Amino acid sequence: DVTRSKYLDRMKTEYVTIMSHKFLTPLTNIKWSADLLLGGEVDAERKLENVKNILNNTERLVKLTSYLLNITEIEEGLFGYKFEKLKLNSVIEEAIQNNSDESNQKGVKIIYHKPKEDSYFVRGDKNKLNVAISNYLDNSIKYTPRGGKVEVSLELNGNELKVSVKDDGIGISPESMQSLFSKFFRDERARSVHTEGSGIGLFIVKNIIEEHGGKVGYSAGAGKGSIFFFTLPLYKEDKDTGKT
């Protein structure tokens, strides 16, 4: 299909251009720190700082590479899913645990408002849903000032489960709300705080949740901050066949 081929070529060119800029900053930082270490006359404290700088920027490159692979697989229809019956509460708790080191380092407290009912199930891919929740958590932690808090909640609304991540961070510009989940889009407030963001995370979340039959959304917090959420269909089993 010629049209499909041209689209993929244009998509790859777009990726290379944008991601080249994203990779340039951490690579420059790594080179700068490595040059200082090779200089020889570096005391123990500065040596430790430069090693930490290399590790931190390497982690940024790993995350960018992972995002790039994910978005390419999504666009080319290769982002595979393994659906099974999942206890959503357990997936949320695992995602919170995975982000605990980052929140502790930032001095941001994560509060999970557990539902009274502990056995809400969905049909989903555990790893992909973990990625979606972790993206929400990562954004909230990143843009919330030290000493702030991030609140996670799970609630039942009819035949849907709703997962919300609320923070008291910088919030979103009103004019940006319609474009939040678009590929490579970043709000001007986010760019002013963290210039190195990829603008890919929310796009990946949207694709994961929609593949699960759910929806993503955003609403402004009371007074300040943001509330990012998504919904998923409640797990149902066919009484006659036992299939879902």
C-alpha positions in Angstrom: 0.0 0.0 0.0 1.7 3.2 -1.3 -0.2 5.5 1.0 0.7 3.4 4.1 4.3 3.3 3.0 4.5 7.1 2.6 2.8 7.6 6.0 5.3 5.3 7.7 8.2 7.1 6.0 6.9 10.5 7.2 6.3 9.1 10.7 9.8 7.8 11.0 11.3 11.1 9.8 9.2 12.9 12.3 10.4 10.6 15.1 14.0 10.9 14.2 13.9 14.7 14.1 12.1 15.2 17.4 13.9 12.4 19.3 17.3 13.5 18.1 16.8 16.8 20.0 15.6 14.8 23.1 18.7 12.6 23.0 21.1 15.4 22.5 20.9 17.0 26.0 21.5 13.8 28.1 24.3 12.7 25.7 26.0 16.1 26.1 25.7 15.9 29.9 27.3 12.4 29.9 30.1 13.6 27.7 30.7 16.6 29.9 30.9 14.6 33.1 33.1 11.9 31.5 35.5 14.6 30.3 35.8 15.9 33.8 36.5 12.5 35.2 39.2 11.8 32.7 40.8 15.2 33.6 42.4 13.5 36.6 42.4 16.4 39.1 38.9 15.8 40.5 38.3 15.4 44.2 36.1 12.6 45.6 33.0 14.8 46.0 33.0 16.1 42.5 33.8 12.6 41.1 30.7 11.3 42.9 28.6 14.1 41.5 29.8 13.4 37.9 29.2 9.7 38.3 25.6 10.4 39.5 25.1 12.8 36.6 26.2 10.1 34.1 23.8 7.5 35.7 20.9 10.0 35.8 21.3 10.9 32.2 21.8 7.3 31.2 18.4 6.5 32.8 16.9 9.4 30.8 18.2 7.8 27.6 16.8 4.4 28.6 13.4 5.9 29.2 13.4 7.8 26.0 14.5 4.7 24.1 11.7 2.7 25.7 9.1 5.4 24.8 10.4 5.5 21.2 10.1 1.7 20.8 6.6 1.8 22.4 5.3 4.6 20.1 6.8 2.9 17.0 5.1 -0.4 17.9 1.8 1.4 18.5 1.9 3.2 15.2 2.8 0.0 13.2 0.3 -2.2 15.1 2.9 -4.3 16.8 2.3 -3.2 20.4 1.2 -6.7 21.5 -1.2 -7.4 24.4 -1.7 -10.4 26.7 -5.1 -10.1 28.2 -6.1 -11.9 31.4 -8.3 -11.4 34.4 -6.6 -8.9 36.6 -7.3 -7.5 40.1 -6.9 -3.8 39.3 -6.1 -2.8 42.9 -3.0 -5.0 42.8 -1.8 -3.4 39.6 -2.2 0.1 41.1 -0.3 -0.9 44.2 2.5 -2.4 42.2 2.8 0.8 40.1 2.9 3.0 43.2 5.7 0.8 44.7 7.6 1.0 41.4 7.5 4.8 41.7 8.2 5.1 45.4 11.9 5.7 45.0 11.3 8.7 42.7 8.6 10.1 45.0 10.9 9.7 48.1 13.8 11.5 46.3 11.5 14.3 45.3 9.9 14.6 48.8 6.4 14.0 47.3 4.0 11.7 49.3 1.9 9.2 47.4 -1.5 8.6 49.1 -3.6 5.7 47.8 -7.3 5.9 48.7 -8.2 2.2 48.5 -11.8 1.2 47.6 -13.9 -0.5 50.2 -14.3 -3.4 47.8 -10.9 -5.0 47.2 -11.9 -7.4 44.4 -12.5 -5.2 41.4 -11.3 -7.1 38.3 -10.7 -6.0 34.7 -9.7 -7.9 31.5 -6.3 -6.5 30.7 -2.6 -6.7 30.1 -0.8 -6.3 33.5 2.4 -4.8 32.1 0.7 -2.4 29.8 -1.7 -1.1 32.5 1.3 -0.8 34.9 2.9 1.4 32.2 -0.2 3.6 31.9 -0.5 4.1 35.7 3.2 4.7 36.1 3.1 7.4 33.4 0.4 9.2 35.3 2.4 8.9 38.6 5.6 9.9 37.0 4.1 13.1 35.6 2.4 14.0 38.9 5.6 13.5 40.9 7.7 15.3 38.4 5.5 18.5 38.4 4.6 18.6 42.1 6.8 20.7 44.3 8.8 19.2 47.1 6.6 18.5 50.1 3.5 18.1 48.0 1.4 15.0 47.6 -0.1 12.8 44.9 -3.4 11.0 45.6 -4.5 7.9 43.7 -8.0 6.6 43.9 -10.0 3.6 42.5 -13.8 3.8 42.3 -16.7 1.9 40.7 -19.0 3.9 38.5 -21.7 1.6 37.2 -20.1 -1.0 35.0 -16.8 1.0 34.8 -13.8 1.3 37.1 -12.2 4.7 37.3 -8.5 5.3 38.3 -7.6 8.9 39.2 -4.2 10.5 39.9 -4.5 13.9 41.6 -1.6 16.2 42.4 -1.1 19.7 43.7 1.4 20.6 41.1 1.7 23.3 38.4 -1.6 22.3 36.6 -2.3 22.6 32.9 -2.9 25.7 30.8 -6.6 25.9 29.7 -5.7 26.2 26.1 -3.7 22.9 26.2 -6.4 20.6 27.6 -7.7 19.5 24.2 -4.2 18.4 23.0 -2.9 16.7 26.2 -2.9 13.2 24.8 -1.6 14.0 21.4 1.8 12.7 20.3 4.8 14.8 21.2 2.6 17.6 22.7 3.8 19.3 25.9 2.0 22.1 27.8 3.9 25.4 28.1 3.9 25.1 31.9 5.5 21.7 31.7 8.2 22.9 29.3 9.1 25.7 31.6 9.7 23.3 34.5 11.2 20.3 32.7 12.6 21.1 29.3 13.7 17.5 28.6 10.2 15.9 28.5 9.4 13.7 25.5 5.7 14.5 25.1 5.1 10.8 24.4 3.9 9.4 27.8 0.3 10.5 27.7 -0.1 9.4 24.0 1.1 5.9 25.1 -1.4 5.9 28.0 -4.3 6.9 25.7 -3.5 4.0 23.3 -3.1 1.5 26.1 -6.4 2.4 27.8 -8.4 2.6 24.5 -7.0 -0.9 23.6 -8.6 -2.0 26.8 -12.0 -0.5 25.9 -11.6 2.4 28.2 -11.2 6.2 28.0 -8.6 8.7 29.3 -9.3 12.2 30.6 -8.2 15.3 32.5 -9.7 17.8 34.9 -8.3 20.7 36.8 -7.7 20.2 40.5 -9.6 22.3 43.1 -7.6 25.5 43.3 -4.4 24.1 41.7 -2.9 20.9 40.4 -4.2 18.3 38.0 -6.4 15.2 38.0 -5.6 12.6 35.3 -7.9 9.6 35.1 -8.9 6.7 33.0 -11.8 4.3 32.9 -11.9 0.5 32.2 -14.8 -1.8 31.8 -15.5 -4.0 34.8 -14.6 -7.6 34.2 -17.6 -9.7 33.2 -17.8 -13.4 32.6 -20.3 -15.1 30.3 -22.4 -17.3 32.6 -23.1 -19.8 29.8 -19.7 -20.3 28.3 -17.4 -19.0 31.0 -15.7 -16.8 28.4 -15.1 -13.0 28.9 
